[in-house]
Amino acid sequence: MKTLDTIITYLFAIIYLVFALNYFLGFLPMPELEGDALQFMTLLGSTGYMTAVKFLELAVAFMLLLNIHRPLAWLLILPVSTNILMYDVFIVGLPTLGVLMMGLNVFMVYRLRKNYACILAK
């Protein structure tokens, strides 16, 4: 199971690293947005929200890749994974990458649940 955890961690981190760097450097072609997706992303882009999210994605990707407080990294990125899933489902109407990212994130939080016992204790 340790090997599976390692594969998931590096896959997850590389996906977030690539998409965060792409936000700043623009090296991947992005599909044209239209309708609700265009409005949503235009609003987020105009507020600086996406820049903050992308910096968080970069920080978490490096935390995972460099094995720096990995249990914390998995919790920090969970709301971002949730937001990607909800964007895919409710705005785009086609759950794709959000399902993968949320699934991997929830799986790893579950696998590391013993690390969160102190924050879940009564």
C-alpha positions as CSV (number, residue, x, y, z in Angstrom):
1,M,0.0,0.0,0.0
2,K,3.0,2.3,0.6
3,T,3.9,2.1,-3.1
4,L,0.3,3.0,-4.1
5,D,0.4,6.0,-1.7
6,T,3.7,7.2,-3.3
7,I,2.3,6.9,-6.8
8,I,-0.9,8.7,-5.9
9,T,1.1,11.5,-4.1
10,Y,3.4,12.1,-7.0
11,L,0.7,11.9,-9.7
12,F,-1.5,14.3,-7.7
13,A,1.4,16.7,-7.0
14,I,2.5,16.7,-10.6
15,I,-1.0,17.4,-11.9
16,Y,-1.4,20.4,-9.6
17,L,2.1,21.6,-10.3
18,V,1.6,21.5,-14.1
19,F,-1.8,23.3,-14.0
20,A,-0.6,25.9,-11.5
21,L,2.5,26.7,-13.5
22,N,0.4,26.8,-16.7
23,Y,-1.7,29.5,-15.1
24,F,1.3,31.7,-14.7
25,L,3.3,30.7,-17.7
26,G,0.6,29.7,-20.2
27,F,2.5,26.8,-21.9
28,L,-0.6,24.5,-22.4
29,P,-3.4,25.3,-24.8
30,M,-6.6,25.8,-22.9
31,P,-10.0,25.3,-24.4
32,E,-12.2,28.3,-25.1
33,L,-14.7,28.9,-22.4
34,E,-18.3,29.9,-23.0
35,G,-21.5,30.5,-21.1
36,D,-21.5,30.0,-17.4
37,A,-17.9,28.7,-17.4
38,L,-16.7,31.9,-19.0
39,Q,-18.6,34.1,-16.6
40,F,-17.4,32.1,-13.6
41,M,-13.8,32.2,-14.6
42,T,-13.9,35.8,-15.7
43,L,-15.2,36.8,-12.2
44,L,-12.6,34.7,-10.4
45,G,-9.9,36.1,-12.5
46,S,-10.9,39.7,-12.0
47,T,-10.8,39.3,-8.2
48,G,-7.4,37.7,-7.8
49,Y,-8.9,34.6,-6.4
50,M,-7.5,32.3,-9.0
51,T,-4.0,33.7,-8.4
52,A,-4.3,32.9,-4.7
53,V,-5.6,29.4,-5.5
54,K,-2.7,28.7,-7.9
55,F,-0.1,29.8,-5.4
56,L,-1.8,27.4,-2.9
57,E,-1.6,24.6,-5.5
58,L,2.1,25.3,-6.1
59,A,2.8,25.3,-2.4
60,V,0.9,22.0,-1.8
61,A,2.5,20.4,-4.9
62,F,6.0,21.2,-3.5
63,M,5.0,20.0,0.0
64,L,3.9,16.7,-1.5
65,L,6.9,16.3,-3.8
66,L,9.4,17.2,-1.1
67,N,7.7,15.3,1.7
68,I,7.1,18.4,3.8
69,H,4.1,18.0,6.2
70,R,2.3,15.7,3.7
71,P,-0.8,15.2,5.9
72,L,-1.2,18.9,6.2
73,A,-0.8,19.3,2.4
74,W,-3.6,16.8,1.8
75,L,-5.9,18.8,4.0
76,L,-4.9,22.2,2.6
77,I,-5.7,21.1,-1.0
78,L,-9.0,19.3,-0.2
79,P,-11.2,22.5,-0.6
80,V,-9.5,23.1,-4.0
81,S,-10.2,19.6,-5.2
82,T,-13.8,20.0,-4.0
83,N,-14.1,23.3,-5.9
84,I,-12.7,21.7,-9.1
85,L,-15.2,18.8,-8.8
86,M,-18.1,21.2,-8.2
87,Y,-17.1,23.4,-11.1
88,D,-17.0,20.4,-13.4
89,V,-20.4,19.1,-12.2
90,F,-22.4,22.3,-11.7
91,I,-20.9,24.7,-14.2
92,V,-19.4,22.7,-17.0
93,G,-21.8,19.7,-16.6
94,L,-19.1,17.2,-17.3
95,P,-17.2,15.7,-14.3
96,T,-13.7,14.9,-15.6
97,L,-10.5,15.9,-13.8
98,G,-12.4,17.0,-10.7
99,V,-13.5,13.4,-10.1
100,L,-10.0,12.2,-10.3
101,M,-8.5,14.9,-8.1
102,M,-11.3,14.6,-5.5
103,G,-11.1,10.8,-5.5
104,L,-7.3,10.8,-5.0
105,N,-7.5,13.5,-2.3
106,V,-10.2,11.8,-0.3
107,F,-8.4,8.5,-0.6
108,M,-5.2,9.9,0.8
109,V,-7.0,11.8,3.6
110,Y,-8.6,8.5,4.5
111,R,-5.3,6.7,4.4
112,L,-3.7,9.3,6.6
113,R,-6.7,9.6,9.0
114,K,-4.6,8.6,12.1
115,N,-2.7,11.9,11.6
116,Y,-5.9,13.9,12.0
117,A,-7.1,12.2,15.2
118,C,-6.1,15.1,17.3
119,I,-8.3,17.6,15.4
120,L,-11.2,15.2,15.3
121,A,-11.1,14.3,19.0
122,K,-13.9,15.5,21.2
